[in-house]
């Protein structure tokens, strides 16, 4: 079961930043950012004082989206799993990026960007089977 902790309406490419703490683990935070050119989802561990951003996932390039489509508002939602270790970025109900803080896995369609050398995090591709599992 997913718990929605943030819901908003956004226009892609208009600039936006917002995030949410885990439902059970206060040090775990995720943030979505649209800087006007790209959309990224960030995983943060506030216990990592020197560098709290522990991973990032590419969501979209604004330039790859049809100009007419950019005028359509999207429903943005950040959800956490029941155990508070998985964070989901849903846009119009679809999981575009997912972090699993327990397994140190970031899921998206491009597996981009790859984690930094020496990072504990790995990248896996979002599949239709995973989407079905996550959303049931």
N, C-alpha and C positions, 0 to 999 in steps of 0.2 A: 504494500500500500504506500502511495506517495502522499506526502503532506505539503500542500502549497503554502509557501511562506511569503511570497511576493507575487503580485499580479499587477500588470500595467499595460497600457496601450503605447506602442512606439511607432514611429515612422523610420524605416531603415535609412541610414545616411544622414539623419538629422542631429546626431550627437546625443548620447545617452550613457549614463553610468549609474548602476545600482547593484546592490548585493544583499546577501542574507546569511546569517549565522545558521549553523546546524541546529536542528531541533533538540539535540541532546548533548552536543560537544561544543561548548562556547568558543573554543579556540579555532574551530574549523569554519571557514567562511568561503563563499564563492561570490564572484562579482562578474557581471556582464558589462561590457563596454562597447559602444559604437562610437568611433572617433570621427565619423563622417565619411571614412573610406573603407574601414573594415569592422567586422564584429568579432570580438574575442570573449571567451569565458575563462576566468581565472580561478585557480584553486589557491587558497591561502591557509596557512597554519600560523596563527598568531603567537604560538610558542616559539617559532623561529624568529627571534628578535632581529637578527641582522638582515634577513631576506624572507619576509613572510609569504611572498608569492612563490609557491612550490611547483606550479605547473600552469600551462595555458593551452587553450584549444581554439583553433580557428573555427569560425562559424560561417562567415561570408565576406565576399568582396562586394562593395556597393556597385562597382563598375560592371559586375557580372549580372546585375539584376536589371530587367527591363525598366526604362525610365518611367513609363506609365504605371508600373507596378509599385514604384517607390511611393506613390501618393496614397496607397492603401494602408491604413493602420493595421498593425499586427498585435496580437495578444501575446505578451511576454509573460512567462511564468517561471519562477524558480521554485523547485520542489526538493524535498529531502525524503529519503527512504525512512522506513520505520525505525531502523537502528541508528539513524543519524550519521551514517558513513557514506552514503551515496547522494550526490547532488545532481539535479537535472535541470537543464535549460530547455524549456519548451517554448517554441514559437508556433502559435496557432495550434497548440496541442501536440506538436511533434517534438521528440527529444533530439535537438540538434547537437547537443554536447552533454556529456555525462562524466562526472568524476567519481571514482570509487576510492575513497581515502583509506580504506582497510587494505585493499589489494594494490594500491598505488597505480591505478590504471585510468587513463583518459580515453574516452570513446568519442569519435566523430567520424564523418564520412571520408575525410582525406588523410587521417592520421598525421595531420600537420598542426603545429610544428612538432618536430621530433623533440623529445625531452633533451635537456642539456646533458653533455657527457658527464658521467658519474652520478646522474640523478637516479633515484630509486624508482621513478615513474616510468611506465611503459605506455605505449600507444596501441589501441585496438580499434578496428573499424566497427562502426555501428552497422548491424545487420537487421533485416526484417524480423528475424527470430528474436533478437535481443529487444527490439522495440516492442514486439508483442508481449514478451515476458515482463518488461518494465511497466507497461501500461495496463496490464490486467489487474 
